[in-house]
Amino acid sequence: MTRLVFVRHGESLHNQRGVVSSAAPGLGLSVEGLQQAEAVAEALRGSVVAVYVSPALRAVQTGERIASLSGVPLVIDDRLVEIEVGSVEGMEATEGLRILDIGWDRWIQEGTLDEPVAPGGERASDVLERFRAFLERVEVAHPDDATVAVVAHGGLLQLSIPLLSANLDDEHGRTQWLRNVETVEARTVPGGLWCESWAGVAVEAPPPASAPEEEALAGGGSTVVIRSGETVRRPVRPWTPAVDGLLRHLRAAGFRGAPTVHGVDQHGREILDYIPGVVGNYPLSDEVRSDTALRSAGRLLREYHEATVGFANTSHDHWMFPAMEPREVICHSDFAPYNCVFEGARAVAIIDFDTARPGPRAWDLAYGLYRFAPFAGPENVDGFGDVAQQAMRARTFLDAYGATPRLRADSVAMLVPRLRALVDFMRAAADDGDGQFQQHIDDGHLALYLADIAYMEANLASIASLVVHGDGADVIASSRDG
């Protein structure tokens, strides 16, 4: 973990002129700002191993005093620039700040992080991405519990630190404004920050005695998932920031069938809402096998996909798996009963977005059909029904999704490639030394998938005829009902 002392730069000359300015290099420090820089440099003397600064002149001048008194290097990093304000640049301060306040409130209160703060300005999602990239750079350069000073700007720090700190509310920076050369002390944790003090006031973690008991949740596949009170804790992975961005986008888009993300805890685990209900783990219950579950799952997947359309072509590309073309939606890539929460027989929410990535709708639909129809051979104890009944269930699922004839055909054509991709991934993970996937193979999961692939290949023509064209559907339905 790296300790960071974030410093808002000293008073700038542009503040005295009463205009909004985010552009670098901009104006330098006022006389008062130079005095402030000297004071904060004296306070930090000898406690830091490096000073990172924004390229803005006011930040550089503040950082130079800190670096000089401590005898440490000064590093200019473009990722620490102030939030770009677009059309507000150069505007009279009162009116310009009013416009920026409206944009900021949309970000924090409505979660619209993919909208610019003002016309032509920067998006919060882009600000967070460059700030995260800066934190990653610092962690690599100073991995051994070193303390570094970071001199940047009020807007950047007040937006990014609360959103990335598990123990701060997202609105903290809007209610606790940083004055010139006030500091925030934090340390890096996987996926974000843990804030220790804000403007000289300690930020306390909840006392251990008040922490709820933790219990391991069933399912989870290769990931240990813990319930703590009304939250779920999951390990942070390299792709967690991309997933968190997706979850925040879903919330802003009005999709309520996914957990809300709340940063990371003091143990470096991601914090998510606990969604009440029953997860469809195997062996499947009669309710999860029902037509109600089938139809509601199809509708849920469609609602999720529609909510991701605007996110599929963003710059968030640090997913677990690379994006697939065409980028129609953000595929969940593991849509199955065990990743759905049910209220009775109705699927109401999706969980575990680790494998999410941009791609075509058919990628998700194919795996959903495999799991919900389910297209499983007689060797698979989790399967049920013959191929005709499975095809009818697949058709019901696609009806609920609202799939076009073309999408139905694409989804059926993707059945075998989708499952082969899972087989290839399992083999590669085991070959790379992943003991959990090797155990899955030893337990017979791989052999089962290969048998299901052979089953689908042998029946693919019948499946396509029934699912895409509905040939013989009335006869099969009558036979099943009788």
N, C-alpha and C positions, 0 to 999 in steps of 0.2 A: 504494500500500500504506500502511496505517496501522499504526504501532507502538503496542502496548498494554503497559502495566505493570499486571498484575492483582495486587491486594493483598487478602489475607484480612484482614478487619476485626480490630481489637484485642480483647483479652480482655473478655468480657461478664459482667455481673453474674449472668446466668442460669447460666453455667458454674459459678460458685461455689455455686449452689444445688443442683447435681447433678441437673438435669432436662434432658430433650430439649425444645428449643423452636425451631420454624422460623417461627412466625407473626410478622408485622410489625404494629406497630412493635417490640414486645417491649421488653426491658430495655436500658438503655444500657451504656456502658463502665464497667468497674471502675476503681479508681485505677491499677492496673497497666495496664489497657487504654488509659487516657488518656496514660500515659507512653509506651506503645508507639506510639500514634498520633503523638505529638510526634516520636518518633525517626524514623519512616518518612517523615513530612512533611519533616523536615530533610534526609533522604537524597535525596528527590525534588525538593527546592527548585529552581525554575527550569528543570526538565527537561520539564515537561508543559504542554500548552496548555489542558487541560480535565480535570475530574474527574467521572466518572460513578459513582453510588452506588446501592445497593439502598435501598428506603424504610425498611428496618429501622434503628432508632435507633442501634445499635452501628456500622452501616456509615456512616450519615450523620455521626456524630461523628468517625469516623476520616477520612472524606473532607473534612470541614470544615477540619481541621487542614492537610491537604495543599493544599487550594485556597487557604487563607488565606496560607500561607507562600509559595506560588508566584504569588499574585495572579491566579488564573484562576477561571473560573466553575465552580460546582458544579451538576451536573444529576442529579436523582433519576429513576431509570428502573425502573418496576415489573417489567420483565423480568429484573432482577438479583436478585429475591427468592430466598431459600433454597428448596431442594427441599421441597415440602409433604410432611410425614411422616404425615398422616392420624391413625390411632388411636394412634400413638406420641407425639403431641403431649402434653407435660406429664408423660410417664412418667419414672420413675426412670432415671437415665442408663445404668446398667449393663445393665438388661434392655432398655431402649429401643434402645440402640446394637446390642445383639445381634440384635434383630429387623431393624434397618436393614441390618446387615452381611449378613444372609441375602438380603434383597432386592437389595442392591448386587451380591452375588456372582452372583445370577441374571442381572442385567443384563449384567455384564461377561464372566462365564465361559460363560454359556449363550446370550447374545445376545437375551434376552427383553425388549427395550426397550419393548414395548407393555404390560408388566405394571406395576402400581403397586409402589413400593418397600415399602409396607406397606398393610394394608387401609385404604381411603379416601385413600391418598396419591397422589402424582403419578407419572406414567409417565415413564421416561427419554426416550421419543420426544417428549413434550410439553416437557420441560426443554430438550432440544436445539433444538427448533423456536423457542422463545422466545429462547434464547441466540444462535442464528443470526440471528434478526430484530434483536437488539441489535447484533450485529457489522455487519450491513448498515446500520443507522442510523448507527453511528460512522463507517463508511467514507464515507458520503455527506456527513456533516458535516465530516470531516477527511481529505480525499483526498490531500493533498500530503505524504506521508511524515511527518506530524505524530505526536507521541507523546502519548497520553492515559493517565491513570490510571483504573483501574476497581476500585472497592472493593466486594467482594461476600463470599460465604460459602464455607466450605470444601467443602461437599457439591457446590454448583453448579460451582465451579471445578474440583474434582478429577474430576468426571464429564465435564464438557463439553470442557475443554481437551484432554485426551488423545484423546477420541473424534474431535475435529475437527482434531487436529494430525497431519500425515502422518508426522512424525518421532518420534512417541511411541507406545508400545504402549498399547492400550486400558486395560490394568491399571495404568498408571503412577500414577494417582491413588490406587490402593488400596495401593500399596507405598511411595509417596513422599508421605506425608501433609504437608500444609501447616500449619505452626504459625501462630499469630496474627501478623499483619502481614508474614509472609513473602511474597515476590513471585514471579510468573512473568512473564517477558518474552517477547513473541511479536509476530509481524506477520501481518497478513491476507494471504492468498493466495486466488485464486479457489476458492470452495467450502469454505474452511476457514481453518486457521491453520498457521503454521510456528513452532514453539517454539524460542526461542533460549536461554533459561535457566529452570531450575526451582529455586526456593528457593536462588538464588545459585549454582547449579551449571550450567555451560554445557552445553547439549544440542548435541552435535556431529552434523553431517550426515556421511554416509559420504564419505571422500576421493574426489575425482574419479577418481583412478587405479584405484580398486576398482570403479567403476561398470561394469556390463556394457555391451557394445556394443548399439546400438539398431538395429532394422530396421523399416521400414514393412511392415505386413501388407497382403496383398491384400484386396480388398473394401473395406469401410468406407463405401461410398457417398459421401456428402458430408462425412464426418468422417475426418480423418487419424488412424489408429490405429498406435501404435508398440509393438513388443515390446522389452522390456528385461529380459533374463534370464528369470526365471519369472513376470514380471509384464507387464501391458499398460497403456500410458499413453494416456489419451484427453483431449481438451480438456474443461474444466469449463464447463458451460452453466448458465443460471439454474435449470433444472429438475434439475440434478445432485443436490442434496440430497434431493429426493423420490425419485429413482431409488436413491440410496444407502440410504435408509430401506427401500425395497422389497427390495433385495438383502440387507440385514441381517435383515429379516423372513423372507425365504425361507430363510436359513441357520438361523434360530431354529426355523422350522417343519419342518426336516429335509429340505428340498428341496436336493439336491446338483447339480442340473442347471443351475446358474448360477454365475457367478464371485463370489468373495468380494471385497468392497471394502476397501481399506486407506487411505482418505483421499486426500490430494493430495501431490505431490512438490514439491521446491523450485522447480520451474518452473511450478507452478500447474496441473499435469495430474493428473487422477484416476488412482489406482493400483488395478488390478484383477488378480486371478489370471489367469495364462495357462493356458487349458484345452487340454491336448494333444489332438491329433486333426486331422481335415481338415474345413475349412469348405466347405459346399456351394456354392461360387461357380460362375458360369456360364462355359463350357458345362458342364452337369451330367455327372458321370461315370456309368457304367453302375451303379455301386453306389448312388449317390444316386437314380437313377431306379428302383431295385428295389422290390419289394413289401416287403422287409424295412425299407428306409428309410421307406417310406410308413407302415407300421404302427407302427414305433417313434416316428416323428414325432407321430402321432396320440396315442399313449400319453404321450409327453413333454409335449405341450401340455396334456393332461388333468391330469397330475400338477402341472404348473406352476399351472394355474388353481385346482386344489383348495387349493394352498398359499397362494393369495392371497385366498381368500374372506374371512378375518378382517381383511384389510388394506384391503378395497375401500371401506369406509365410514368410514375414519379421517379425521383432519383434514388429512392430507397432500394438499393440492390444488394445489401449485405444480408441475404437470406441464407438459410442452411443449404439450400440447393439453388443452382443458377436458374434464372428466369427462362421460361419456355415461350416460343412464339407459336401463334399470335398471343400477345399480352391482352387478353380480353378481360380478365378478372384477376384477383388474387386468389389462387387456388388454395384451399385448406390442405389438400394433398393427403389427408388421412380421415376423410369424412366417413364415419362408420358408427354403428350403435355405441361402441365403447368411447366415442368422443362426442356423444350427444347426451344432454340432460333431458330426462322425461318427467313430465307431470302426469302420472297415470300412464296412459298409452300415447300421450301427445309429446312429440319432440319440441322442446321450447328453447334450447340453447346449444351452442357448440363450444367445446373446450379444446385445449392443447393445440396451439397454433404453431408449434415449433417448426413443422415442415412446410409452412406457408411459403408461397412464391408466386410471382406473376406467371400466367399461362392461360391456356384455353379452357373453356368451361367443360369440355368433354373429358379432360383429365380428371376432374373431380367427379363428374357424373359416372365415369367408368368404374372408379373405385367404389362409389356409393352403390352402384348396381351390384357389383361383386359382393358387397357386404350385406345389403338389404334385401336383394332378391331371394336368397343369396345364390349366386352361381357357383355352388360347391358340389363336388362329386360325392358319391356314396361313402368314400373313405373318410370324409370330413364330418365329424360328429356335430359340428356347429351348423351344418347345413340342414335343409329340410325341403321337401317337395321334389317332384321330378322336373325335368327341364322345361316342360310346357307350363307347369305351375310357376316356376321361377321366372320364365319369360313374361307371364301375365303380371306378376308382381313388379317386374322391371318396367313394364308398360304403365302400370298404375303410378309408380314413382315418377316416371318421366311426364305423365299427364299432370301430376301435381306440380311438377317443376315448371310446366308450360313449355316443354321442349318442342322445337320445330321438327319436321321430318328430317331435315338435314342434320340437326343436332342429335337426333335419335340415332341416325346412321353413324355419325362420328363417334358417339359414345359407345356403341356396340363394337365398332372397329377398334376402339381403344382398349377394350377389355383385356385382351391378352398382352399387348405392349405394356399396359399399366402394371399388371401383376409381374411381368418379367422384370420391369424396372425395380420392383421391390425385391425380387430374388437377387438381382445383380447387386443391389445395395447391401443386402444382408451378407452376401459372400465377400464383398470388398471390405466391409466393416470387420468381419471376422478375420480376414487375412491381414488386416492392419492391426490386429491385436485386441479388438474390442471383445472382452470376455462375455458381455451380456448377449451380444449377437451370436457368438460361438455357442453359448448355452441354448439359445433359441434353435439353432441348427441341430444341436445334439438332442434337443427335446422333440425333434421331428417337424418343426414348423416349416422349414424349407421344403422337405419332402411333401408336406401337405399342399403347399402352394404349387409345387410342380405337378402334383396330381390334379389340382383344380385347373391349372392351365391346360393340361391334356384333355380334361373334361370339357372345357369351353371350346377348345379347338375342334373337338369331335362333334360338337353340337352347334357350332357357330352359324351355320346356314339356317338351321331351324330357329335359333335365337333371333337372328336378323329378320327373318320372315315374320315372326310373331311380334317382335318389339317394334320394328320400324313400320311394317305394313299392316300388322294386325291380322294376318292371314290365319284363319281358323280360330280366332279369339272367341267368337260367340260359342263355338262348340266346346272349347276348353272351359269357358266360364260356366256353361250349363252343366258340364260333367263335374266340375268342382262343386257347384252349388247342390247338385243332386247327391 
